[in-house]
Amino acid sequence: AVVSTQSAITAGRHNTVRDATASLLEKVAYGVETEPHLLPVGNRTLPSGSNISDGARLDVAARGFWTPLDKAFFDIRVLHPGAMSNNNKSLEKMYSDHEKKKEKSTDCDSALIPLL
């Protein structure tokens, strides 16, 4: 597959943050997994923008983060303040916009924790 240089750089930053997050979680939680597969959603209705394809994966999952047996899911999004799409935005507005996009694409009742 052909990958543009910009896409490769973004994926590299994302994967570095994902791996660092997993490494830190191993110090405070157990059963840490990177890119675990999610269960198929079947006929369930999810918010617009949700990844409902078979084989969908998250960035990191860990048990014991909130409570001893619960499994928490972490979704990482890399924010580049110098990107053209962030031109003329305050840092607070950039974070707010990215947070809203993540919230829109996730189920509010889930244990998903977006990391920006």
C-alpha positions as a Markdown table, in Angstrom:
| # | Residue | x | y | z |
|---|---|---|---|---|
| 1 | Ala | 0.0 | 0.0 | 0.0 |
| 2 | Val | 1.2 | 3.5 | -0.7 |
| 3 | Val | 1.3 | 5.7 | 2.3 |
| 4 | Ser | 2.1 | 9.4 | 2.1 |
| 5 | Thr | 5.0 | 10.8 | 4.1 |
| 6 | Gln | 2.5 | 12.9 | 6.2 |
| 7 | Ser | 0.4 | 9.9 | 7.0 |
| 8 | Ala | 3.4 | 7.8 | 8.0 |
| 9 | Ile | 4.6 | 10.6 | 10.3 |
| 10 | Thr | 1.2 | 10.9 | 11.9 |
| 11 | Ala | 0.9 | 7.1 | 12.4 |
| 12 | Gly | 4.4 | 7.0 | 13.9 |
| 13 | Arg | 3.5 | 9.7 | 16.4 |
| 14 | His | 0.2 | 8.0 | 17.2 |
| 15 | Asn | 1.9 | 4.6 | 17.7 |
| 16 | Thr | 4.6 | 6.1 | 19.9 |
| 17 | Val | 2.0 | 7.7 | 22.2 |
| 18 | Arg | 0.0 | 4.4 | 22.2 |
| 19 | Asp | 3.0 | 2.4 | 23.2 |
| 20 | Ala | 4.0 | 4.9 | 25.9 |
| 21 | Thr | 0.5 | 4.9 | 27.3 |
| 22 | Ala | 0.5 | 1.0 | 27.4 |
| 23 | Ser | 3.8 | 1.0 | 29.1 |
| 24 | Leu | 2.6 | 3.4 | 31.8 |
| 25 | Leu | -0.7 | 1.5 | 32.2 |
| 26 | Glu | 1.3 | -1.7 | 32.9 |
| 27 | Lys | 2.6 | 0.0 | 36.1 |
| 28 | Val | -0.9 | 0.7 | 37.5 |
| 29 | Ala | -3.2 | -1.9 | 35.9 |
| 30 | Tyr | -3.0 | -5.4 | 34.5 |
| 31 | Gly | -4.0 | -7.2 | 31.4 |
| 32 | Val | -2.8 | -4.3 | 29.2 |
| 33 | Glu | -3.4 | -4.9 | 25.5 |
| 34 | Thr | -2.5 | -2.8 | 22.5 |
| 35 | Glu | -4.9 | -2.7 | 19.6 |
| 36 | Pro | -7.4 | -5.3 | 21.0 |
| 37 | His | -10.2 | -6.4 | 18.6 |
| 38 | Leu | -13.6 | -5.2 | 19.6 |
| 39 | Leu | -16.7 | -7.4 | 19.7 |
| 40 | Pro | -19.0 | -7.1 | 16.6 |
| 41 | Val | -21.8 | -4.6 | 17.3 |
| 42 | Gly | -24.5 | -6.6 | 15.5 |
| 43 | Asn | -27.8 | -4.7 | 15.1 |
| 44 | Arg | -26.9 | -2.2 | 17.8 |
| 45 | Thr | -27.3 | 1.5 | 16.8 |
| 46 | Leu | -24.2 | 3.6 | 17.5 |
| 47 | Pro | -23.5 | 7.3 | 17.1 |
| 48 | Ser | -22.6 | 8.6 | 13.7 |
| 49 | Gly | -18.9 | 8.2 | 13.0 |
| 50 | Ser | -18.5 | 5.0 | 15.1 |
| 51 | Asn | -16.4 | 2.2 | 13.7 |
| 52 | Ile | -18.8 | -0.7 | 13.3 |
| 53 | Ser | -16.8 | -2.8 | 10.9 |
| 54 | Asp | -15.8 | -6.4 | 11.8 |
| 55 | Gly | -12.2 | -6.4 | 13.1 |
| 56 | Ala | -12.5 | -2.9 | 14.6 |
| 57 | Arg | -9.7 | -2.2 | 17.2 |
| 58 | Leu | -9.0 | 0.3 | 19.9 |
| 59 | Asp | -5.6 | 1.6 | 20.9 |
| 60 | Val | -5.2 | 0.3 | 24.4 |
| 61 | Ala | -7.2 | -1.8 | 26.9 |
| 62 | Ala | -6.4 | -2.4 | 30.6 |
| 63 | Arg | -8.1 | -4.1 | 33.6 |
| 64 | Gly | -8.0 | -2.5 | 37.0 |
| 65 | Phe | -7.7 | 1.1 | 36.0 |
| 66 | Trp | -10.9 | 2.3 | 37.5 |
| 67 | Thr | -11.9 | -0.7 | 39.6 |
| 68 | Pro | -10.2 | -4.1 | 40.1 |
| 69 | Leu | -12.2 | -6.1 | 37.5 |
| 70 | Asp | -13.5 | -3.5 | 35.0 |
| 71 | Lys | -11.8 | -3.2 | 31.7 |
| 72 | Ala | -11.1 | 0.3 | 30.5 |
| 73 | Phe | -10.5 | 1.2 | 26.8 |
| 74 | Phe | -8.2 | 4.1 | 25.7 |
| 75 | Asp | -8.5 | 5.8 | 22.3 |
| 76 | Ile | -5.6 | 8.0 | 21.4 |
| 77 | Arg | -5.8 | 11.0 | 19.1 |
| 78 | Val | -2.7 | 13.0 | 18.3 |
| 79 | Leu | -3.1 | 16.7 | 18.1 |
| 80 | His | -0.7 | 18.9 | 16.1 |
| 81 | Pro | -1.1 | 22.5 | 17.1 |
| 82 | Gly | 0.9 | 23.7 | 14.0 |
| 83 | Ala | -1.3 | 21.9 | 11.5 |
| 84 | Met | -3.1 | 24.1 | 8.9 |
| 85 | Ser | -6.5 | 22.9 | 10.2 |
| 86 | Asn | -5.6 | 24.4 | 13.6 |
| 87 | Asn | -4.5 | 27.7 | 12.1 |
| 88 | Asn | -6.0 | 30.7 | 14.1 |
| 89 | Lys | -7.3 | 28.5 | 16.9 |
| 90 | Ser | -6.4 | 28.8 | 20.5 |
| 91 | Leu | -4.9 | 25.7 | 22.2 |
| 92 | Glu | -8.1 | 25.4 | 24.3 |
| 93 | Lys | -10.3 | 25.5 | 21.2 |
| 94 | Met | -8.1 | 22.8 | 19.5 |
| 95 | Tyr | -8.5 | 20.5 | 22.4 |
| 96 | Ser | -12.2 | 21.2 | 22.7 |
| 97 | Asp | -12.8 | 20.5 | 19.0 |
| 98 | His | -10.9 | 17.2 | 19.1 |
| 99 | Glu | -12.7 | 16.2 | 22.3 |
| 100 | Lys | -16.1 | 16.9 | 20.7 |
| 101 | Lys | -15.2 | 14.8 | 17.7 |
| 102 | Lys | -14.2 | 11.9 | 19.9 |
| 103 | Glu | -17.3 | 12.1 | 22.0 |
| 104 | Lys | -19.5 | 12.2 | 18.9 |
| 105 | Ser | -18.0 | 8.9 | 17.6 |
| 106 | Thr | -18.3 | 7.0 | 20.9 |
| 107 | Asp | -21.1 | 5.5 | 22.9 |
| 108 | Cys | -21.6 | 7.7 | 26.0 |
| 109 | Asp | -22.2 | 4.7 | 28.2 |
| 110 | Ser | -19.0 | 2.9 | 27.3 |
| 111 | Ala | -15.8 | 2.6 | 29.3 |
| 112 | Leu | -13.9 | 4.4 | 26.5 |
| 113 | Ile | -11.4 | 7.0 | 27.6 |
| 114 | Pro | -10.3 | 9.4 | 24.8 |
| 115 | Leu | -6.7 | 10.6 | 25.2 |
| 116 | Leu | -5.8 | 13.7 | 23.3 |
